[in-house]
Structure formats: C-alpha cells, structure tokens
C-alpha cells in the first residue's frame, strides 16, 4: 500500500492500486479536490490537490492546480477526454457559511469547464488539532472526512 501526503498548494496525480491512500492534513480553511478515473487493469488513475486559503483566492495560482484536470493531466486514461469516475470538492465552513466562497466558485467553474462533475462536501473548523481528509482508492473510492 502507498500512503502519500499532499502538502498545501500541491497535487498528486498517479496510477495507484486499490487500498492506496492520498491524504491532506492541516485543513483549517483549505479546499481539497480529488478524483478517480476508471481502472486500467490493476492501476487506478487518481488526482488529489490541497489548496490553501490564499491560493484559493488567487485565480492564477488556483488555476495552475485545477488545470491538471484538463489537457495537462499526465494520467494516461484521463487526458481530458475521459472524465473522472468519481470526483469531490471539499471546502471549509465557519458559522454555517462557506469560507473563501469566491475562490471556491472559481474552482467550481474550472472543474465544470473540464467536464468534472464533483460531489461537494464541507467540514467545520477544527476543534482540536489537525484534521485529515483521505482518498482511499479502491472499488468505491471512499473519501474519509475529518
């Protein structure tokens, strides 16, 4: 099993095996985008990006990470022609309101433009310590929320 931590303002795109884990921690205010493409044999193409608040709000910086969903994506089965099998957009809330909504809306537009239909999930601010979100790649690709 591979377990890969994705730091803030970074992404990982890789062909993984069932049970492999991509994860981000320190989620206070951060947004995460994750996607999985149809398996090719034993390999499952996956993408996982971890955006900090300032990057979400910076159109150019956010665009650089989301662009990987389009023609720049190097996963063989997902070169822009094959949409993800499952995709998620995870964002922070505070007092019941979405944080960094303006930046998240730009990310939503970019995902839509790349034919990515993402399931949206939100999380509250951390009560104690670090929160972790994990994409456990496999048959159902469950996303483990904080």
N, C-alpha and C positions, 0 to 999 in steps of 0.2 A: 504494500500500500504506500502511495505517495501522499504526503501531507505538506501542502505549500501555503505559507503565509504570504498574503498580498498586502504590502505596505500601502499607506495613504498615497494617493496620486500615482498609483502603479496599476498595471493589469497583467494578467497571466493568460495566455492562450496556448492550449496544449492538447495533445491527444492523450487522454487518461484512460485508466482501467476502472471497472466497476469497483466501488468502495474507496477510490481515491478522494481526497478532501482538499478543497481550496477554501481558505478562510481569511477573514479580516478581523482585527480587534480594534480597540480604541474608537468606538463608533459614535462618540458624542457629537452629533450634528452631521456626521458623514453620510454619504449616499453610496450604495453598492449596486452595481449592475452585474447580473450573472446570466449565462445562457449555456444550453447544452444542445448539440446537434445530433441527428440520428447516428447510431453506432455504425462503424465500419469494421465488421469482424469483432475483435476484442477491444478495439480502440473507440473511445468516446470523445469526440471533439468538444472542448469546453472553453468558456471565456469567463473571466471574473475580474471586475475592476472595482477599486476602492478610491472614492473621491473625497477629499477634504472639503470643508465648507468654502474656503476661499477659491478653490478650483471650480466647484460647482457654479459659483457666481461669476467666474471668468470665462466668457464664451470661448475664447481661443484655447485655453488650457483644457476645458471640458471636452471640446470638440476633438482634440487630439486623442483622448482615450476612447470616446464613442466611435470615432472613425474606424476603429478596428472591426466594427460590425460590418463595414462596407467592403469596398474593393481591397483595402489594405490588409484584411484579415488573412493570415497565412495558413489557417487550418484548411487542409485540402477540401473537405466536404462543405466548407462554409465560405466560399469565395464571393459572397454577395448574391449568388444565385439560389442558394438553399437557405431558407430562414431557419432559425433555431427551432428545435422541437419544444423546448421549454425556455422561458426567459423570465427574469424577475427584476424589478426596480424596487429598492428598499431605501426608505428615507426616514429621517428623524422627525418627531413631533415634539412640541412643547406646549403645555396647556391646551392640548387638543388641536393645536394648529400645526400645519406643516412648516418646518423650518426650511429656509432657502428655497421657497416655492418658485421664485423667478428662475433660478438656476435649474431646478429640477424640471420646470416646464420646458426649458431649452433642451434638456436631455431627453424628455419625452418626445419632443419634435424630431430630434435627431434619430431616435430609435424608430419612430414611425416612418421616417424617410428611408431607413434601411430595411423596411419590412419586418421589423421586430415588434411583435405583439407581447408586451411584458405584463405579467401579473404584478400588481403593486402591493407592497406590504409596508407597514410603518412600525416604528418602535419608539417607545418613550425614552426620555433621557435616563442615563444610568443612575441607579440608586446607590450602588456600592461598586466601585472599581470598574474594571474593564468589561465591556460587552463584546461578545464574539458572534459573528454570523458565519456559518459554514455551508458550502455547497458540497454535499456528499454525492458524488457522481455515481449513478447506478441506474437500475431499471426505472425508478420513479423520480430520481434526482431530487430528493427532499432538501429543502432549504431549512437549516436549523436557525431559528431566530434567537436573539439574545434572551 
